[in-house]
């Protein structure tokens, strides 16, 4: 994936309000549970109907801006990007 290009998810994906919350979602400890609980109402999903632009990439974490103006992060394993994310022409 390249910064500035348009994409969409082929399947529903968790959409996190921050990278910190995305990281916590992958951990299983007391601090992570606290972060998830505090931000639970801010965690949502994006799916094939959401077009987004990639703003930043940090390893397997992607900061995106969706077509409806939502700013957040998704997590996609490197070997799953091609099966999960579709680049749009244009």
VMD Tcl script that draws the C-alpha trace (Angstrom):
set ca {
  {0.00 0.00 0.00}
  {1.19 3.52 -0.78}
  {0.44 6.71 1.11}
  {-2.05 8.89 -0.75}
  {-3.70 6.10 -2.74}
  {-7.37 5.13 -2.48}
  {-8.33 1.70 -1.14}
  {-11.22 -0.30 0.27}
  {-11.41 -3.34 2.52}
  {-12.63 -6.53 0.86}
  {-14.00 -7.67 4.24}
  {-15.05 -5.92 7.43}
  {-12.10 -4.73 9.51}
  {-11.83 -3.20 12.96}
  {-11.49 0.58 12.81}
  {-9.69 2.02 15.83}
  {-9.61 5.65 17.01}
  {-5.84 5.51 17.64}
  {-2.81 3.30 17.15}
  {-2.63 2.87 20.95}
  {-6.13 1.35 20.98}
  {-5.27 -0.88 18.00}
  {-2.15 -2.13 19.80}
  {-4.13 -2.77 22.99}
  {-6.64 -4.81 21.03}
  {-3.83 -7.26 20.16}
  {-2.58 -7.65 23.73}
  {-4.03 -9.59 26.62}
  {-3.07 -7.79 29.82}
  {-4.67 -5.53 32.42}
  {-3.46 -2.28 30.86}
  {-4.72 -3.33 27.42}
  {-8.09 -4.29 28.87}
  {-8.36 -0.85 30.49}
  {-7.57 0.93 27.21}
  {-10.12 -1.16 25.30}
  {-12.81 -0.60 27.93}
  {-12.24 3.17 27.92}
  {-12.43 3.31 24.11}
  {-14.94 0.56 23.38}
  {-17.57 3.00 22.12}
  {-15.04 4.44 19.63}
  {-14.10 1.11 18.03}
  {-16.10 0.35 14.90}
  {-15.80 -1.50 11.60}
  {-15.16 -0.49 8.03}
  {-16.18 -2.67 5.12}
  {-16.28 -2.79 1.32}
  {-18.62 0.21 1.21}
  {-15.92 2.44 2.80}
  {-13.33 3.99 0.52}
  {-10.27 5.34 2.29}
  {-6.97 7.07 1.66}
  {-3.82 5.80 3.37}
  {-2.20 8.56 5.42}
  {0.48 6.72 7.36}
  {1.87 3.22 7.79}
  {3.73 1.88 10.81}
  {4.52 -1.80 10.25}
  {1.12 -3.54 10.10}
  {-0.84 -0.51 11.35}
  {-2.40 1.87 8.83}
  {-3.76 5.33 9.57}
  {-6.60 6.07 7.17}
  {-9.17 8.73 6.35}
  {-12.49 7.28 5.17}
  {-14.74 8.76 2.50}
  {-17.17 9.82 5.24}
  {-14.47 11.81 7.06}
  {-13.53 9.38 9.84}
  {-9.87 9.32 10.86}
  {-8.51 6.17 12.48}
  {-6.34 3.07 12.29}
  {-6.71 -0.44 10.91}
  {-4.47 -3.45 11.52}
  {-3.67 -5.83 8.66}
  {-1.03 -8.56 8.77}
  {1.60 -8.04 6.07}
  {0.91 -11.37 4.42}
  {-2.86 -10.67 4.39}
  {-2.82 -7.21 2.77}
  {-3.54 -8.47 -0.77}
  {-6.45 -10.61 0.43}
  {-7.90 -7.86 2.64}
  {-7.25 -4.53 0.92}
  {-8.09 -3.57 -2.67}
  {-6.43 -0.63 -4.42}
  {-8.90 1.50 -6.39}
  {-8.10 3.00 -9.79}
  {-7.99 6.71 -10.15}
}
mol new
graphics top color blue
foreach p $ca { graphics top sphere $p radius 0.5 }
foreach p [lrange $ca 0 end-1] q [lrange $ca 1 end] { graphics top cylinder $p $q radius 0.2 }
display resetview
